[in-house]
Amino acid sequence: MAKATNKLHSKDLRQLGFTDEATISLALDILDQRQFRKLDKGSAQALLQEIQTDPHKFVRDEDWRPLAQKLVPQPSRDVKLNLEIKDYRRYGDAFIEDGARKQMDTAMQLPITIDGALMPDAHQGYGLPIGGVLAADNAVIPYGVGMDIGCRMCLSVFDLPPRYLDQRTQELRKLLLNNTRFGGKEVFKNPTDDPVLERPEFKEIAVVRGKREAAINQMGSSGSGNHFVEWGVVEISAEDNELNLPVGQYLGLLSHSGSRGLGAAIAQHYTKVAMNKCPLPPEARYLAWLDMNSQEGQEYWRAMNLAGDYASACHHDIHRRLSKALGENALAQVENHHNFAWKETLSDGREAIVHRKGATPAGEGVLGVIPGSMTAPGFIVRGRGERDSLQSASHGAGRRMSRGQAMKTLKEGEVHRYLRDHGIELIGGGLDEAPMAYKDIHQVMAHQRDLVDVLGSFTPKIVRMDAGKSGKSRYGGE
């Protein structure tokens, strides 16, 4: 029997929050089944984290049912949901899956809920759906923010023509290999020192204090799963743009990643605190909240903002390294984040905590990048401040297949051909991140014309993602 090339071990599962040895053994046995042996280590960790976080989602899955049934908790039902589901706006309702709608419906029954919206890239997650926006009354929901706190996009535009990508493909590929790090173990030998690492939160908040060393080591690195750094073509199409760039085409660098182990530790810790303080019915358990007037609520808020700033520092380090290696300064840069909560004033004058889990801030005049997939363009956008969407837009194309579905359905050969036909040079990556696993970004954008104005586009050409333990791409390359 062939062994999995990127096999997880018990210690890996303990790091994800698994504690029971029998459960750990069961999870490893399932991963050793034939259909999961080609799953790279980062994707396997992401899948198990998802199951551990929301086992209810997997109780009907033929492969994962035994594990999910062991993980389903039975909390007391001290906090009641409202019987009425508050009305909320859904964008692109026709192709939003039922699971995401049901999760959002549940969120709209919370006693703390003021308003909400569901973006056109929405799909089922845990707690709030991915693409969910929720305004809460003086309360913050750790899983309404999500595990990867402050996950963001960062785009740099260089004064080089698109033909540079064809003329210097191997050189640009090598720059990505030399100047980016991915996954749980890849770090720089001499990580960049950054002022964010000297923040007082690292001394004053216990869960953060324990992650400072890891945060130092992971500075400038990117996560696994759907995180990437890629070269591509930027096309500025709007003459009136805040980037002060003439209409035309440029070389671009786009990165997508978040707060690494620091954000995950904060999310896990404060979700457990919230669930203990605010036990909810099973369908709502991961929407447990912390009162902003409580010590725990204030601690989480400070830790969340630290994680967001750390994620930003990581992106700036990535772009500094690659700009220096390229020998060019960026003409312009756009950065935006999701998986975060903001204190905002709503249209009726009320102050609220607005959670955007996989949703892009789109206040009037606010710039952002909404990526597509490896073979589809992303878009540089300017927010229109739409009240019904709580000044939000999608954060990408959104998944149309879960990771498990993609692994079961897609074949390496067909994905390889698809990428080759679209002229994509991929370093790393897995079947779970294949372009076919994502929705049509053009369809998503069509459903949010009222939310953003398009200033330009970014089309990927050379992409690097986590390659798992082997360090090799499933589709060729290193």
N, C-alpha and C positions, 0 to 999 in steps of 0.2 A: 504493500500500500504506500503510495507516494506521500511524502510529508509536505505540509504547507510551507511555502518558501518564507513567509513572513509571520511565523507562528507567534501568537501571544502567550504569555506565561501568567501564572497566578499573580505575580507582583504587579503586572500591568493592569489587571482587573481591580486590584486593591487600590491602585492609584485613581481609578475611575469611580471609586466609592463602593465597590462590592466588598462585603465583609464576611458573609457566610461561606464557609469552605465548600459545602455541598453545592451551593448555587454557583460558585466559581468553577467547580469541576464540571457542572452541567453545561455552563456557557462555553467552556473550552471544548467539550465533547461535540457540541453542536457546530462550533466553528471548524472542527476537524472533518465535518461531512464534505463530501465531494463538491457540492455546489458552492462552498465558501472557501475552498482552498486557494483560489486565485485572488482572493480579496487581499489587498495590501494592508500592512499593519495599521497605517493611519486610518484607512477606511473602516477596518474592523473595530478599531477603538471608537470611532465616531458612531458606528452602528450600535455597539454595546452601550455606549453612553446614552444614546437615544432610547434604547430598551430599558435601561436602568432608570432613566428619568421619567418615562411615560410607558410603563408596561401595559396599560390598558390598550394602547394602540396595537399591541402585538398578540393579544390573547386569541385572536382568530387566525393568526399566521401559522400555517402548517408546521413550519420549521421551528419557530421561536415560541410557540404556545407553552411548552413545559417550563421554559425559563420565565416567561411573562407571568404565568400563574403563581410562581414562587415569589415574584417581586411585587405583586399587587398588594399594597398596604390596606389596612382597614381602619382608617382614622374615625374618631368620633365626629358627630355631626352637630357641633355646637353652633356654628354660624349658618344661618339660613340664607338661601338665595331668594331674590325677589321672584314672584310668580310671573311677572310681566317681563318680557324681553324688550328692552328699550330699542327704539328704532335707530338704525344706523345705515349709512350709505355703503353700498357694495359696488365697486368698479369692475366691469368685466364679469358680472355675476354668472353669465352663461358657462364660463369655463373655469370657475372656481370649484374645487372639489367639495363634496358634502362635508367631509371631515373638518375642513377649515371653517365652513359656515357654522357648523355645530359648535366648534370651539369658540367662535366669536359670539354666537348666541349666548353661550354660557357666561362669557365675560360681561355681556350686557345685562346680566341678571345680578351682578355683584352689588351689594348695598352701597359701595363706594363709587360706582360707575356714574359718570356724568354724560359722556358721549363717546362715540367710537366710529371707526371706519375700517373697511377691508379693501386692500389694494389689489390691482388686477393680477399681480404675480403670486397671490396668496396660495398657500398650501398648508397642510396639517403639520403642526409641530408638537410642542407640549406647552402647557399653560396657554398663552396667547398663540394663535396660529402665526406662522411666518407671513408677514404682510399685514399683520393686525396693528391697529392704532387705537389706543385706549386712553381717555382722559379720566383720571380718578381724583376724588376729593380728598386732598391732604393725605394721601397714602401712596406708597410705592410698592410694586409687585416685582420681586426679584426675577421671577420667570416671565414676567411681562417685558422685562429687559432682555433676558436670555443668558445663555452660558458664555457666549463670546462677547463680553461687554465692550461697547465702543468699536465693534468691527466696522471697517471703513474702506472707502475707495480713495486712491490718490493718483492723480494724473499729472504728468509733466510733459510739456510740449517743447520740442527742440527745433531750432532753425536748420533742419536738415530735410532734404526732399525724400519722398516715399521710396524712390529707387535705391536709396541707401540700404533698405531692408533686403533687396535682392542682391545688391553688389557685395554686401558685408554680412550675409546670413550667418556664416560660421563664426565670424568675429563677434557678432551680437549674441549668438548662442553661448559662446565661451564667456562673455561678460556676465550673462545670467548665472552660469555655473559657478563662476569665481566669486560673485558678489551677492549671492542670495543663499539663504539657508532655510530649510523646510522641515516640518514635522517635530517630533518630540526630542530627537537626539542631535540634530544638526545645529551647531552653534559656531560662531566665529571664535577663533583662538584668542583674539584680542578685541572683545566687544567694545563698542563706543560708550564712553561715559556721557551721561546726559543729566541735566538738572532735575528731571523728573524723579530720578533715583534717589535724590536727597530730600524728597518731600517728607514732611513730618508724619504723614499717615503711616509710613513704614515703621515708625517707632510707636505710634499711639494706638494702632488697631491690630489686635493679635493675629487675625487671619492674614492680614497683609504683611505683618512683620515676618511671618514664617515663609513668605514667598519672595522676599527681597533678593536673596542670592540667585534664585531661579530667574527673576526678572532681569538682573544684571547680565546673566549668561545668555538670555534669550533676546536681548536687545538687537533689533535689526533683523530678526528672523520672522518667518511666516509659518502659519499653522498648516495642518493637513486638510483633508476634505476638499472643499471648493475654493480654497485660498490659492492665489496665483500671483506671479509677476510676469508681465508680458510686454514685448515690443509690438508696435503696430502703427497703423496709419491714422493720424488725426486729420479730419476734414472740417474746417470751419466754414459753415454755410450761411451764418447770419452776419450781415455787415455790422449790425448794432450788437456788440458783445462786450461784456465786462472784462474779457481777457485781453482786450486791446490788440487783437490779432487780425490782420487782413484775411479776407476770404481766401481759402486755399488749402493745400495739403502739407502736412508736416510729419516728422517722426515723433512718435509718442511712446511714453512708458507708463503703464497702468499697473497698480498693485492693489490687491484685496487681501486683507488680513485683519486680525484683531488684537486682543490683549493677552493672548497666549495663556500660560498656566495661571498667571495672576488673576485674570478675569474669571476663569473657570472656578478657581478656589473661592473667590468672593461669592459667585453665584450659588455654588453648592452650599456653602456655610449659611448664608443668609436666607436661602430658601428653606433649609431645615428649621432655622429660627422662626421664620414666618409660619411654617406649617404647624409648629408646636404652639405658637401663640394664637393662630387663627385657623383651627381645623374646619375644613369645608367638606361638603359631599364629594364622593369619589370623582365625579365628572369635573369638579372645579378645584381639586386639591392643589394643583400647581399654580393656582391663581391666588394663593395665600399672600396677604399683604402685611406691610409694616406701617404703622402710623408714623407720619412725619414728625409728630411731637414726641415720639418715644426715643430712648437712647439708641435702640437697635436701628430705627429708621434713619436717624442722623448718621450713625456709623456706616450703614449701607450706602447712604447718599455720598458721603465723603469717599468711601472705597470705590464706588462706581465711577465717580469723576476722576479719581486717580487712575483707574484702569483705562478709561477713555483717553486720558492724556498720555498714558504709557503707549497705547496703541498708536496714537498719532506720532509719538517720538520714534517708534519702530519704523513707520512708513517714511518719515523724514530721513532716517538713517539709510534705508534702502535706496531712496532717490539720491541722496548725497553720494553714496558709494558708486552707483551706476553713472551718475552725471560726471563724476571725477574720472571714472574709467573710460567713459565715452569721450572725455575732453571737451565737453560742451556744458554751458550753463542753460538752464531752462528759460524759455521766453515767458512762460506762464505756468501756473500750477492750480489745480482744482482739487479740493479735498472735502469729503462729506462722510458722515457716519450714521449708522443705524444701531440697533440693539442698545438702546439708551433711553433715559427718561429726562424730560426737560420740565422746568417750571415755566408755564406759559399762561397768558391771559386769553381766555376764549372770547368768542364774538359777543357773548352776552355780558362780558366784563368780569366773569368769575375766574379766579386763579385756579389752575389745575396742574396735576402732574401728568404730563402727556408721555405715554410709553409708545415708542416706535420700534416694534420688533420686526426686523427685516422690512423697514419702511424708511424712505429718504425724507428728511426735512425739505419742505417746498414752500417756505414762506415767501412773500413777495420779494423778488430780486435775489433770492438765495440760490447760489450755484451748486450743482451736483453732477455726479456721473452715475448713470444707470447702465450697468453692463448687460450684454446679451449672453452669448455662449462663446466657445472657442471659434465657432464658424459663423457667428452672427455679430453684427456691430453692436456696440454700446452707444449711448448718447450723452452728450454734454447738455445739461438742461439748466433752465432758470425757472425757479418757482413762481407761481402766480398767486400764492396766498389764498387758495380756495378754502372757504370756511367749512364746507361739507366734508372735506377730506381731512379736517384738522390740520391744514397746511402741510400735507404729506403726499408722497408719491411712492411708486414701487421702488424696490432696491435692486431689481434685476429682472430677469425673465421669469424666474421661479421654476421649481421642479414640476415636471409632469409625471415623473417616475420616482419612487422612493429609491434609496440606495440598493435595497434588497431586490426590488423589481428590476432595476437596471442590470444588476449582476446576473440575475436569472435569465433575462430576456435578450440582452445584447451579446454579440459575439466579437471577439477581438479583431478578427479579420475584417468584418464589415466596418467597424469603427476606424480601423487603420486606413481602409480605402476611403472612407468618408473624409477623414482629415487630410489625406493626400490629395483628394480631388478638390478640396478647398484651399490647398496651398498652406496648410498649417504645419509648422515645425513644433512638435511637442516634446518636452523633456519631463518625464515623470507622468503623473496622472494615472487614473484607473477607470475601469468600465463604469463605475458609479458616477463619474464626472463627464461621461461622454456627452457630446452636444445633443444627442437624441433624447437624453434624460430631461431636457429643459423645454419649457414652453417657447412659442414663437414670440420673440421680443417685439416684432413689428405689430403683432396682435395686442400685446400688452400695452405698447405705446399708444395704439389707436384708442384705447379705453381710458387714457389719462390726458387727452388733449386739453381738458379744462384745468389740469393741475400744473402742467409745466409747458414752457416754450423750449423748443429744441434749437440749440445754438450750433451744434456740430455733432460729429460722430467719431468713434474710435473703433477701428477694425483690427482685431488681433492677427498677428502673423507668426511670432515666435513666443511660445508659451512655456513657462516652467511651473510645475506643481510638485507636491510631495510625491516621491516615488516609493515610499515605504522602506522596509529594511534593506532590500536589495540595492537600492539606489539606481535601478534601471527602469526605463520607461516600458510600459506594456506595449507601446506602439513603435518601438525602435528608439535609438538614442541612449543616452546614459541616465 
